[in-house]
Amino acid sequence: MRISFSQPAFIPWGGFFARLVRSDRMVLLDETALGRGFTYVNRNRLKGPAGEIWITVPLCRKGRGPQKIRDLEIHEKEKWARKFLLTVRHYYGNAVHFDAVFSRLGDVAAASSESFLLLSTGLLRTLREGFNITQGFVLQSELGVTGKGTSLLVAVAKELGAREIILPYGADRAVDWARFTRENISVFFLRYVPIAYPQFWGDFRANLSALDLLLCAGRDGRGVIERGARLLPAT
């Protein structure tokens, strides 16, 4: 079995799905803490006439101290969901794939209550299914494995019986990948370079959310993701 890892994230970029499509399953690390300062866990970019548009999910953080991702709550969820859906409609309403994708976004937003985890995983499944990716997710909390850093990732891999793992390119600066090899687990790094595809609003922007790709390309977006991915063995 080959697995990959990620924190649950709001409409992430294509590199997230490039790791998923090369894995048997991806482990979503919902027991890890939300980092301080800037993070892509609850924000990403779409596109409008003036360029990139940041979409941020507001979180209830005041007075709560450090929080695990599975415990995060959305601040004024209904107000935020209306704004999010209106933004998508405004900038992508003329997309060929708009109707099918937008209906799913609305369903997820309506069903997620105030839970950021439910929102993010629901949107991840919407994107995964839209790209016709069959590989699924498993939550860290479902496995009952805890820890931090490389020790956590090694423990998750052993719990699932994984013989191979995929890490993002450059993760060797934060992960001691040699610990996996000592457990006879092979390590691969996935380098993702976004491939140009037709977008709305001018010149191609490479690092947008994969939601832009799905709205612009539909299921053909999977091919775009796969062409941008290169799997490299750890050496």
C-alpha positions in Angstrom: 0.0 0.0 0.0 1.1 3.5 -0.8 -0.2 6.4 1.2 0.2 10.2 1.4 -0.6 12.7 4.1 -2.1 16.2 4.4 -3.9 18.3 6.9 -7.5 18.8 5.9 -7.5 21.9 3.8 -10.1 24.2 2.2 -10.2 23.8 -1.7 -6.4 23.1 -2.0 -4.4 23.4 -5.2 -3.7 20.7 -7.7 -0.6 19.3 -6.0 -2.8 18.0 -3.2 -4.8 15.9 -5.7 -1.6 14.9 -7.6 -0.5 13.2 -4.4 -3.9 11.6 -3.9 -4.1 10.2 -7.4 -0.7 8.5 -7.0 -1.7 7.0 -3.6 -3.9 4.2 -2.5 -5.3 6.5 0.1 -4.5 9.8 1.8 -4.5 10.3 5.5 -6.0 13.6 6.6 -4.3 14.7 9.8 -7.2 16.2 11.6 -5.7 15.6 15.1 -2.9 18.0 14.3 -3.0 21.6 15.5 -3.9 24.6 13.4 -0.7 26.6 12.9 -0.3 30.2 14.1 -0.2 32.9 11.5 -0.7 32.4 7.8 -1.9 29.0 6.7 -3.5 27.4 3.7 -5.6 25.2 5.9 -8.6 27.6 5.7 -7.8 29.7 2.7 -7.0 29.5 -1.0 -7.3 31.5 -4.2 -9.8 31.7 -7.1 -9.6 34.1 -10.0 -11.4 37.3 -11.1 -10.8 40.1 -13.6 -8.3 41.8 -11.4 -6.4 38.6 -10.7 -6.3 36.3 -7.7 -9.1 36.4 -5.2 -8.4 35.1 -1.7 -11.3 33.0 -0.1 -10.9 32.5 3.6 -13.0 30.5 5.9 -13.3 32.5 9.2 -12.7 30.5 12.3 -13.7 30.9 15.9 -10.3 31.4 17.5 -10.6 34.1 20.1 -10.0 32.8 23.6 -9.8 29.2 22.5 -6.0 28.7 22.5 -4.4 26.1 20.3 -7.0 24.0 18.5 -6.9 20.7 16.7 -8.3 20.9 13.1 -11.1 18.5 13.9 -12.3 20.9 16.6 -12.3 24.1 14.5 -15.6 25.9 14.1 -16.6 28.4 11.4 -17.4 31.9 12.5 -20.8 33.1 11.2 -21.0 30.0 9.0 -24.3 30.9 7.2 -23.1 34.4 6.3 -19.8 33.1 5.1 -21.4 30.3 3.0 -23.7 32.7 1.2 -20.7 35.0 0.4 -18.6 32.0 -0.8 -21.3 30.7 -3.1 -22.1 34.2 -4.5 -18.4 34.7 -5.2 -18.2 31.5 -7.1 -21.4 32.2 -9.1 -20.2 35.8 -9.9 -16.8 34.8 -11.3 -17.6 31.3 -12.7 -21.3 31.4 -13.6 -20.5 31.2 -17.3 -18.3 28.1 -17.0 -19.5 25.0 -18.9 -19.1 22.9 -15.8 -20.6 25.5 -13.4 -24.1 24.0 -12.8 -22.9 20.5 -11.8 -20.1 21.7 -9.6 -22.1 24.6 -8.0 -24.9 22.3 -6.9 -22.4 20.1 -5.0 -20.8 23.1 -3.4 -24.2 24.3 -2.2 -25.0 20.8 -0.8 -21.7 20.7 1.2 -22.1 24.2 2.5 -25.6 23.4 3.7 -24.7 20.1 5.4 -21.5 21.1 7.2 -23.0 23.0 10.2 -20.3 25.0 11.9 -17.7 22.3 11.6 -14.6 23.3 9.5 -13.7 19.6 9.2 -17.0 18.6 7.7 -16.8 21.6 5.3 -13.3 20.9 4.2 -13.7 17.1 3.8 -17.0 17.6 2.0 -15.4 19.9 -0.5 -12.4 17.6 -0.9 -14.7 14.8 -1.8 -16.6 17.1 -4.2 -13.3 17.9 -6.0 -12.1 14.3 -5.9 -15.3 13.0 -7.5 -15.3 15.9 -10.0 -11.9 14.9 -11.2 -13.0 11.2 -11.2 -10.4 10.2 -8.7 -11.3 7.0 -7.0 -8.7 7.0 -4.2 -10.2 7.9 -0.8 -9.4 9.6 2.4 -9.0 8.3 6.0 -9.0 10.6 9.0 -6.2 10.3 11.5 -8.8 10.4 14.3 -10.4 7.3 12.8 -7.1 5.5 13.1 -6.5 6.5 16.8 -2.9 7.4 16.1 -1.4 10.5 17.7 1.9 12.2 17.9 3.9 14.9 16.1 6.2 15.4 13.2 7.9 12.5 11.6 7.0 10.2 14.5 3.3 10.7 13.8 3.7 10.0 10.0 5.7 6.8 10.7 3.1 5.6 13.2 0.3 6.2 10.7 2.2 4.4 8.0 2.8 1.4 10.2 -0.8 1.4 11.4 -2.0 1.1 7.8 0.6 -1.4 6.8 2.0 1.0 4.2 5.1 0.0 2.3 5.4 3.3 0.4 4.7 6.9 1.2 4.5 10.1 -0.8 5.6 13.4 0.6 5.4 16.8 -1.1 8.6 17.9 -2.9 10.7 19.9 -0.4 9.3 18.1 2.6 12.7 16.7 3.4 13.4 20.0 5.1 10.8 19.2 7.7 10.5 15.4 7.7 13.3 13.0 8.6 12.5 10.6 5.8 15.3 8.3 6.7 13.2 7.1 9.6 10.8 5.5 7.1 13.6 3.6 5.3 14.7 2.2 8.6 11.1 0.7 8.9 11.4 -0.7 5.3 9.0 1.9 4.0 10.0 3.5 0.7 9.7 7.2 0.4 8.8 9.2 -2.7 8.6 13.0 -3.2 6.0 14.4 -5.6 7.0 17.5 -7.5 4.0 19.3 -8.9 4.4 22.0 -11.6 1.0 23.3 -12.7 0.2 22.9 -16.4 -1.5 25.7 -18.2 -5.2 25.2 -18.9 -7.9 27.6 -20.2 -9.0 30.0 -17.5 -11.3 33.0 -17.3 -10.0 36.5 -16.8 -6.7 36.8 -18.7 -3.3 35.2 -18.4 -2.9 31.8 -16.8 -2.4 31.8 -13.0 -0.6 28.7 -11.8 -1.2 28.4 -8.1 -5.0 28.7 -7.8 -7.3 26.3 -5.9 -8.2 23.2 -7.8 -11.7 24.4 -7.7 -10.7 26.8 -10.5 -9.5 23.9 -12.5 -12.6 21.8 -11.9 -14.9 24.7 -13.0 -12.8 25.4 -16.1 -12.0 21.9 -17.2 -14.4 19.5 -15.5 -13.2 15.9 -15.4 -10.4 16.7 -17.9 -8.8 18.5 -15.0 -7.5 15.1 -13.8 -5.3 14.9 -16.9 -4.0 18.4 -16.2 -3.1 17.3 -12.7 -1.4 14.1 -13.8 0.7 15.9 -16.4 2.0 18.3 -13.8 3.1 15.6 -11.4 6.5 13.9 -11.2 7.2 11.2 -8.6 10.8 11.1 -7.4 12.3 8.4 -5.1 14.1 9.6 -2.0 17.9 9.3 -2.4 
